[in-house]
Amino acid sequence: MGYIVRVIPRIRRRIIRLREPVKTPYGLQVIESCLACPMHRERIFCDLPPAALADLDAVSTSATYPKGAFLFVEGQEPRGVFVICNGRVKLTTASTDGKSLILRIAETGQLIGIPGTISGKQYEVTAEALEPVQANFISREDFLRLLRTHAEVAYRVTEVLSEIYHAVYREVRYLGLSGSAAAKLARFVLDLVGEGRQANSGGALEHSARLTLTHEEIAEIIGASRETVTRVFADFKRRDLVKLHGSTLVVTNMPGLEKLCGA
């Protein structure tokens, strides 16, 4: 009887340990398969017919990357594409004097590396993890075969290429059509909340969006310095054009921002 009393607590401790969630790299919720992905109905490239999704899963190789890791670099020969399963990746290009510009932030569920993979030319941007990332890699040969085999995959890739075009167009507007730093930042904020939710606060209509970028990263998008972004943001808040609640950016004076950027 005494032996049973001593053993039962050890058995209970083992059961508790088995029930504890398995630790994953960098705290990510690792997605084991495209077929079992919980977000496959919400993302542009993951929401594919079963046959296409099964073929995608068969040629995908999953890996995790720490913050600051490079998935590929500008000028590198194209190896293939990456599907971002968890985390965010910034796509940048560098000038001859070493300055960096962020062209796009790839979110969970998005596809990166398409232009170079399709054309066979060098990657035109550098892909760097903004935070711990899980990504599925698909080699160039397998990806091109998917495009030839599944019309739905080819259609989705066309949509992604359209998104890339619009992202580059926005960057041209920041750099070429907006003169002052205030105008560039106003344009950035308007683009950010363009599809954000609306809420009534004190009877006024407000537009808001989640701001996940640092001032340094915003500066790399609009072609300014971090100090300038910090100063102009402070001025916007002082003039009651915007306010920040945690990571939520709220536009409180849309006409004022539109006037600044000439919209």
C-alpha positions, 0 to 999 in steps of 0.5 A: 500500500505504501508503495502505491501511495509513493508511485501515484504522485509520480504518475500524476506528474508524468501525465501533467507533463504530457499534457503540457504544450510542446515547446516550439522554436522561437515560441511559434505555433508551428503549422505541420501541413498546408492541409491542416493549416487553420488559416487556409480559408483566410489567405490568398495562396492557402485557400486552394482546391484540395488537389492543388493544396495537396500538391503544394503540401507535397513539394513544400519544405518547412523551416523556422527563422529567428528575427533578423534572419534572411530568407533570400538577398537582393542579387541572389540567384532565385531558388524558389518561393516562400509561403509565410506560415507565421510571422512577418517578413520585410522586403527591402532594396538597397541603394548604392550608398547603403540606404535601405527602403522597405518596399513591402511587409509580407504578412502571414499567409503571403507568398514572396520571391515570385518575380525572380522565381518566374523570370529566372532573374536574380531576386530583386529584393532582400527578405528579412524576418521582422520577427520569428517566422515559419515559412514553407519553401518551394523550389523553382522547378516545383513551383513552375510545375504547380503553375503549369498544372493548376490554373487556380495556383496560376490565378492566385500568383497573378493576384500576388503579382498585382499586389506587388505592383500596387506596393511599388506604386505606393512607394513611388508616391511616397518618394516621388509625389510627396514633397515634405516628410509630413506629406509622406507620413500622412500618405503612409497613414492614409494607406495604412487605415485605408482598409481599417475599421471605423468607429464612432468616438464622441460622435466623430467617425474615426479610421484605425489600423494596427501599427506594428512597424517601428519608427525606423521601419516606417522611415525606411518605407517613406524615405526619411530618417527615424528622427524625422518620423518621430518628430512628425508623428509627435506633431500629428498627435499635437495637432490632433490628426492622429492618436495612438492607443497601444498598437492601434493608430487612430486617425481623428482628422482625415481631412487634415491628413488628406490636405497635408499629402495633397489627396 
